[in-house]
Amino acid sequence: METVIRAAVLCVVAALLALVLKKGTPEAALLLTLAAAVVVLLSLSESLKTLMDFLGELVARSGISHELFIPLYKTVGIALVVKVGGNLCRDAGESALGSVVETAGAVCALLAAAPLLRAVLSLLLELMQ
């Protein structure tokens, strides 16, 4: 709970400072925004480790192959990177680049999910026989 409060406060303060800086030096405002995002993401490292440990335990106890969860992890990671990257591009005034980041993310997410989709297809074909 305290992590999300710290993250929210840091982001709101950075957004307000960026708003002030944007009038004079929009490049500095973008760098401030990027720095705040990096600091918040780095502060989440312990929480992410705890989450990954829990997901590892979940996989171990479920009896489902670990290889089936890897595409899920990759797809979630891609979605997070695309969301932040696309929004940063839009904040910099480059909405076309933001759209390109989202398109690239969709392609990469589908590629990352391909092994999972193959496993589902294989299972369905097996059930149909």
JONOR-V756325 format. One record per helix or strand of 2 or more residues. SS is the DSSP state (H for helix, E for strand). FROM is the first residue (numbers start at 0). TO is the last residue. If there is no record, write none. Layout:
((SS,FROM,TO) (SS,FROM,TO))
//
This chain:
((H,1,23) (H,25,42) (H,44,61) (H,65,90) (H,94,127))
//
